[in-house]
């Protein structure tokens, strides 16, 4: 009988196309990967890879196993993202675009609070990268995200754009939370520092943004990306332009 670990080994070899690189991903030595692959192929009575100069390429039987492993990995990630920090009664968030008139009819804090509470959809980008607005108050916003293998760059860690997007969102929404009805804003600058690599094994990360200065036309905020244990992975500052409201409703 095959185990989840068997599927992980085969998928790692397929993703990395070599035993050496798969061993790095799995954090075991190359000889162990070779031995495990041999055991798996013996157990199912079929070859999973063709060995050639360009690396390990999947056989049809191998493609079936990797396809199943991918679905299993996605199901586990979806389950983890849907349950982390939530109760059994919570529902998955939905995504979409809110019409401009509905945005302008609310203060920034009202708009973002309705998003957290599920009365308004989360941005479509949240579905693309797997993160969502989890908490907001005046001058503060937090986005939670789950780094996965699909976020990896060519060198085997989560792409820096994942942390940058979470921080851009958290810092911008910290400023957004201070806006009056009818006010608008846009990001002018984002300064980011990546201090530790993020991997699919890091678990849920929390991107927090806090207001530093709120002027009439310019606002600044700062924030961090940390795991649930409080380990720091990235920090950033942003400058946003605020468009003063005209003819605000009473």
Helices and strands as residue ranges (DSSP letters): H 4-16, H 19-26, H 30-44, E 49-52, E 55-58, H 60-83, H 100-104, H 108-116, H 124-129, E 131-137, E 140-146, G 149-151, H 160-176, E 184-194, E 204-214, E 218-227, E 232-243
